[in-house]
C-alpha cells in the first residue's frame, strides 16, 4: 500500500486523530497569552500609558496620522524630512492602534505586547534622532 501524500509532508500525521475535538480546559489554556513574570520595563510602561491616554483623550486620532505629529517641529522641517515624517506617522499610527487594542483587551505584560511596545518606542526614538521631536508621543 502506498504512503499517503500527507505522510511525506508530516511523518507524525495520524489520520485517526485528525480533527478530533480539543478538550475545553485545554483550549482555554491555549487561548491565554503568555505573561512575562518580570512585567513591563519602566520606560515601556510609561510610554504605553501615555499613548493610551492620548488616544482616549482624542489628542491622537486613531485614523489621523497628522494628529501624531508635533506641528511646531514638523512645520520647521524641510520637504524631504516632512515626507519621511508623514510616511512614518502613518506606519507608527497603524502599529499604535494595534498595540492600544491589545492593551485594552488585556493590559497584562504579555510577551507579544511587551515586544511591540518596546519595538515602536525604539523606532520612534530612532526617527526623532533624525527628525527632531516630531511625534507627540
C-alpha positions in Angstrom: 0.0 0.0 0.0 1.3 3.5 -0.9 2.0 6.0 1.8 -0.5 8.9 1.7 0.8 12.2 0.5 0.4 13.9 3.9 2.7 11.3 5.4 5.5 12.7 3.3 4.8 16.2 4.4 4.5 15.4 8.1 5.7 11.9 9.2 3.9 12.3 12.5 0.5 12.8 10.8 -2.1 10.3 12.0 -5.4 10.4 10.1 -7.1 8.6 13.0 -6.6 11.7 15.2 -7.1 14.4 12.6 -9.7 17.0 13.6 -10.6 15.4 17.0 -12.2 17.9 19.3 -10.0 19.6 21.8 -11.0 19.5 25.5 -12.4 22.7 26.7 -9.9 23.1 29.5 -7.0 22.6 27.1 -8.5 25.1 24.6 -8.9 27.7 27.4 -5.2 27.2 28.4 -4.1 27.5 24.8 -6.0 30.7 24.3 -4.3 32.5 27.2 -1.3 34.7 26.1 1.9 34.1 27.9 2.6 36.7 30.6 6.1 37.7 31.4 6.6 37.4 35.2 9.1 40.3 35.1 6.4 42.7 34.0 7.0 45.8 31.8 10.1 47.9 31.7 9.5 51.2 33.4 10.1 53.2 30.1 7.9 51.0 28.1 5.0 51.1 30.6 5.3 54.9 30.8 5.2 55.1 27.0 2.2 52.8 26.6 0.2 54.6 29.4 0.9 57.9 27.7 -0.1 56.6 24.3 -3.4 55.1 25.6 -4.2 58.3 27.5 -3.7 60.4 24.3 -5.8 58.0 22.3 -8.6 58.1 24.9 -8.5 61.9 25.2 -8.6 62.3 21.4 -5.3 64.1 21.2 -4.2 61.3 18.9 -6.9 60.2 16.5 -6.8 56.6 15.5 -7.2 57.3 11.8 -5.5 60.7 11.6 -1.7 60.3 11.1 -1.3 64.1 11.3 -2.6 64.0 14.9 0.6 62.1 15.8 2.8 64.9 14.6 4.1 67.8 16.7 3.2 70.8 14.4 5.8 73.1 15.9 8.7 70.8 15.0 7.0 69.4 11.8 6.5 72.9 10.2 10.2 73.7 10.6 11.3 70.6 8.7 12.4 70.7 5.0 10.3 68.9 2.4 12.3 65.7 2.5 12.1 65.4 6.2 8.4 66.2 6.2 7.9 63.4 3.7 9.8 61.0 6.0 7.8 62.2 9.0 4.5 61.8 7.1 5.3 58.3 5.9 6.5 57.2 9.4 3.5 58.8 11.1 1.2 56.6 9.0 3.2 53.4 9.8 3.5 54.3 13.5 -0.1 55.1 13.9 -1.2 51.7 12.5 1.2 49.9 14.9 0.0 52.1 17.8 -3.7 51.2 17.0 -2.8 47.5 17.2 -0.9 48.0 20.5 -3.7 50.0 22.1 -6.2 47.4 21.0 -4.1 44.7 22.6 -3.6 46.8 25.8 -7.4 47.4 26.1 -8.1 43.7 25.6 -5.6 42.6 28.2 -3.2 45.1 29.9 -1.1 42.3 31.3 2.6 42.2 30.3 2.4 39.5 27.7 5.5 38.8 25.6 3.6 40.0 22.5 2.6 43.3 23.9 6.0 43.9 25.6 7.8 43.2 22.3 5.5 45.5 20.3 5.7 48.4 22.8 9.5 48.2 23.0 9.9 48.0 19.2 7.7 51.0 18.5 9.3 53.1 21.3 12.8 52.4 19.9 11.6 53.1 16.3 10.1 56.5 17.5 13.3 57.4 19.3 15.4 56.5 16.3 13.2 58.6 14.0 13.3 61.5 16.4 17.1 61.3 16.4 16.9 62.1 12.7 14.0 64.4 12.6 13.8 66.1 16.0 10.9 65.8 18.5 8.4 65.4 15.6 5.9 62.9 17.3 3.5 63.7 20.1 4.1 60.5 22.0 
